[in-house]
């Protein structure tokens, strides 16, 4: 599975839903509470 897009929604630090597109990525790195577990995979 290849991660191509990340949609961030429902976080106080983001006022509106935000989409981040990726070209080539193999890992998500972030501090505890950064929202890594809520990342959604899309096709």
Secondary structure as the mmCIF struct_conf table of DSSP 4:
data_model
#
loop_
_struct_conf.conf_type_id
_struct_conf.id
_struct_conf.beg_label_comp_id
_struct_conf.beg_label_asym_id
_struct_conf.beg_label_seq_id
_struct_conf.end_label_comp_id
_struct_conf.end_label_asym_id
_struct_conf.end_label_seq_id
STRN STRN1 UNK A 5 UNK A 8
BEND BEND1 UNK A 10 UNK A 10
TURN_TY1_P TURN_TY1_P1 UNK A 12 UNK A 13
BEND BEND2 UNK A 15 UNK A 16
STRN STRN2 UNK A 18 UNK A 21
BEND BEND3 UNK A 23 UNK A 24
TURN_TY1_P TURN_TY1_P2 UNK A 32 UNK A 33
BEND BEND4 UNK A 34 UNK A 35
HELX_RH_3T_P HELX_RH_3T_P1 UNK A 36 UNK A 38
#
